[in-house]
């Protein structure tokens, strides 16, 4: 029963990773397709960086220090 309960958060995290991955890929394609101006590219780049930040936060593993918390 505990394994099934643990699988739910893992599944949700996986879904979020897939969602952010697709959003990042779409934003990178927007950058590739954008003819400019530089301000538009800068704005798109900032959006990609923010999505990467969220993705990193989702997949970051927090390991307690040796010897306990």
C-alpha atoms as one frame of an Amber mdcrd trajectory, in Angstrom:
protein
   0.000   0.000   0.000   2.843   2.421   0.837   4.432   1.810  -2.560   1.219
   2.835  -4.308   1.024   6.013  -2.223   4.641   6.844  -3.066   3.961   6.274
  -6.769   1.375   9.067  -6.920   3.792  11.948  -6.114   6.340  10.378  -8.444
   3.765  10.235 -11.246   2.785  13.861 -10.640   6.432  14.935 -10.690   6.974
  13.019 -13.932   3.965  14.745 -15.498   5.311  18.143 -14.452   8.749  17.344
 -15.889   7.180  16.322 -19.199   5.034  19.479 -19.209   8.014  21.769 -18.549
  10.104  19.893 -21.127   7.465  20.509 -23.792   7.075  24.160 -22.773  10.850
  24.691 -22.939  11.064  23.044 -26.358   8.224  25.254 -27.628   9.881  28.385
 -26.222  13.225  27.473 -27.798  11.433  27.020 -31.127   9.861  30.470 -30.648
  13.376  31.879 -30.198  14.539  30.145 -33.376  11.562  31.491 -35.302  11.798
  35.041 -33.949  13.351  37.473 -36.456  13.844  40.112 -33.752  14.088  42.728
 -32.461  16.626  41.955 -29.766  14.158  42.967 -27.032  11.736  40.248 -28.187
  14.517  37.650 -28.176  15.607  38.780 -24.724  12.052  38.390 -23.438  11.749
  34.904 -24.923  15.131  33.961 -23.467  14.041  35.119 -20.012  10.922  32.962
 -20.292  13.051  29.901 -21.152  15.360  30.580 -18.204  12.360  30.787 -15.865
  10.965  27.495 -17.179  14.372  25.850 -16.649  14.411  27.200 -13.092  11.010
  25.622 -12.417  12.092  22.351 -14.035  15.249  22.188 -11.921  13.181  22.787
  -8.806  10.872  19.948  -9.739  13.624  17.382 -10.269  16.048  18.498  -7.580
  16.629  15.747  -5.067  17.154  16.802  -1.503  19.277  14.294   0.332  19.561
  14.663   4.129  23.118  15.046   5.400  24.913  11.939   6.682  24.070  11.301
  10.302  20.546  12.699  10.087  18.964  16.131   9.822
